Amino acid sequence: MAKVLLVDDDVDLLEMNTAVMAQEGFDVTVAHNTAEARDQLKDGLPDIMVLDVMMETKNAGFNFAREIHQKHPKLPILMLTGVLEDAGAKFKLQPEETWLPVSTFMEKPVEPDALLAKVKEILKDKK
């Protein structure tokens, strides 16, 4: 059973995604901010982390992704973001080893089934 850490300050989104992933057999842990996520990581690494960008600050997820990548470079991170829509940006974020060390991005709002499919894809590729 794969372990998933969901990190997001949106309680409704966490509950919905937790339910969908748990129903598929994933062991899901949640954190509402980066401090809670750090605490969760002390108990062991998940197989994948799903990380929001805008939490305590508008770039908390970006900073946390870099921090975690330095400590655990093999941990896949799927980043959820509404930052492009929020900023009215016309470009796409792309993973980058130093500045954005994540596996991939998904733009919010994301349907739980689409998120589930992407998590499965990343975990399959990780093997």
Order of alpha helices (4+ residues) and beta strands (2+ residues): beta-alpha-beta-alpha-beta-alpha-beta-alpha-beta-alpha
